[in-house]
Amino acid sequence: MPDFSKRSTQDEIMDDFGLSPDELHPVLKELDVINRLLGGFSVYHDAFKTLKIESGDTIADWGCGGGDTFKVLQKSFDKQNIQPKYIGVDATPATLAYAKKQFENHENVSFVLADVLKENFKEREFDFVISSLFTHHFEDELWVNLIKKMMFSAKKAVVINDLHRHPLAYYSIGLLTTLFSKSPMVKHDSKVSVLRSFRRKELESLLEKAGAKVYTIKWMWAFRWQVIIYV
């Protein structure tokens, strides 16, 4: 039985930056469906009800994957006649190639191939820095460094969307992917993601170490944490 008492350090297959398009692109399509079905994007809908965003603001998605978050935000902001600029950052070439293809005709969406911990982002370079199911890939010390860098690079706020480590989340995603996923990578990584993720007290401790002063932590369905850091 998995140990839910502490964060796992087990690797995810997707952490390999050298994965090929043939290996990754079917996985990215599946992950988009899973996130939509499990309400994964509600974290952002809820966050941007309170965060003030204007046309021309920049939203940088670190670890952007296939760009699914941008699709959802774009649809929502279009209805409000708000036109931000979207900048996706990812370290895996095959992933970024997939994301770029999804937004070929969108002038306000761009992508950068970079390792966010190594990239020299400028202070307050983006209005908002967001991430979805990304921060759990980092062990505690690197997680703290990542959050420090996010706060340094954001002008208004940082929004983190990540998982709650809980047995029900682990066994539920295991069952769902066993029944409906065709990808061994999705079946493996989805469960490991839960084991690498967080409990509230861990988030509070890590945020304190990162120097976050004003923030909120909110639990949302299904087993998601919404963390908003005001900078």
Buried (B, 14 or more C-beta within 10 A) or exposed (E): EBEBEEBBEEEBBBEEEEBEBEBBBBBBBBBBEBBEEBBBBBBBEBBBEEBEBEEEBBBBBBBBBBBBBBBBBBEBBEEEEBBBBBBBBBBBBBBBBBBBEBBEEEEBBBBBBBEBEEBEBEEEBBBBBBBBBBBBBBEEEEBBBBBBBBBBBBBBBBBBBBBBBBEEBBEBBBEBBEEEBEBEBBBBBBBBBBBBBBBEEBBBBBBEBBEBEEBEBEEBEBBBBBBBBBB
